[in-house]
Amino acid sequence: MGEMTFGRKYTLIFVGILALAGVIIGTVVFPFWNLIREEIYEDVIILSNNDGVCVADTADEIPKHIEDCTYGTGDAVTIKYGEGLAWATIVEP
């Protein structure tokens, strides 16, 4: 095996630095597990229905917006939402 050329040596170093930067960003700056949120099921009361978009208050104190909602104000429903998110879906029994 011969010696590497000047350009090939620096190309390998550059690729190594990019790979290392990708690993650092992937594990420290933007952890993958932040994309995977726990699904929470909760019984709530519909606070309002504005043209098919309902709003319900939940235990995490983040009002949940529910699109394509056919329920009225005061109706009790079970919803499913991701932890920390402001949108939810109604779970049909």
C-alpha positions in Angstrom: 0.0 0.0 0.0 1.4 3.4 -1.0 1.2 6.7 0.8 -2.0 8.6 0.6 -2.0 11.7 -1.5 -2.3 15.1 0.1 -5.9 15.6 -1.1 -7.1 12.1 0.0 -5.7 12.6 3.5 -7.6 15.8 4.0 -10.7 14.4 2.5 -10.7 11.6 5.0 -10.1 14.1 7.9 -13.0 16.2 6.6 -15.3 13.3 6.4 -14.2 12.2 9.9 -14.9 15.6 11.3 -18.4 15.7 9.7 -19.2 12.3 11.2 -18.1 13.4 14.6 -20.1 16.6 14.4 -23.2 14.6 13.3 -22.8 12.3 16.3 -22.4 15.2 18.7 -25.4 17.1 17.3 -27.5 13.9 17.3 -26.8 13.0 20.9 -26.2 16.3 22.7 -28.0 19.1 20.8 -31.0 17.3 19.4 -31.6 14.0 21.1 -33.7 11.6 19.1 -35.8 10.6 22.0 -37.3 14.1 22.1 -39.2 13.2 19.0 -40.8 10.2 20.6 -43.4 11.5 23.0 -45.4 9.5 25.5 -49.1 9.2 24.5 -51.4 10.3 27.3 -55.1 9.4 27.5 -57.3 11.7 29.6 -61.0 12.2 30.2 -61.8 15.9 29.7 -64.7 18.2 29.2 -65.0 20.2 25.9 -64.7 23.9 26.8 -65.7 25.2 23.4 -66.3 24.2 19.8 -65.5 26.8 17.2 -66.4 25.6 13.7 -65.3 22.0 14.4 -62.2 22.8 16.4 -62.8 22.0 20.1 -60.7 23.1 23.0 -60.3 21.1 26.2 -58.2 21.7 29.3 -55.9 18.9 30.6 -53.9 18.0 33.6 -50.7 19.4 32.0 -52.4 22.8 31.8 -51.8 23.1 28.1 -55.1 23.7 26.4 -55.6 21.0 23.7 -57.0 21.8 20.3 -59.1 19.0 18.7 -59.8 19.3 15.0 -62.8 17.8 13.2 -64.7 17.8 16.5 -68.4 17.1 16.5 -69.0 17.4 20.3 -70.5 20.4 22.0 -69.4 22.6 25.0 -69.7 20.6 28.2 -69.5 17.1 26.6 -67.2 14.6 28.3 -64.8 12.8 26.0 -61.6 10.8 26.2 -58.6 12.3 24.3 -55.2 11.2 23.3 -52.2 13.6 23.1 -48.5 13.7 23.1 -46.8 14.9 26.2 -46.3 18.7 26.0 -48.2 19.1 22.8 -51.2 21.5 22.2 -53.2 19.2 19.9 -55.2 16.1 20.6 -57.5 13.6 19.1 -60.7 12.1 20.5 -60.6 8.4 21.3 -63.8 6.7 20.4 -64.9 3.9 22.8 
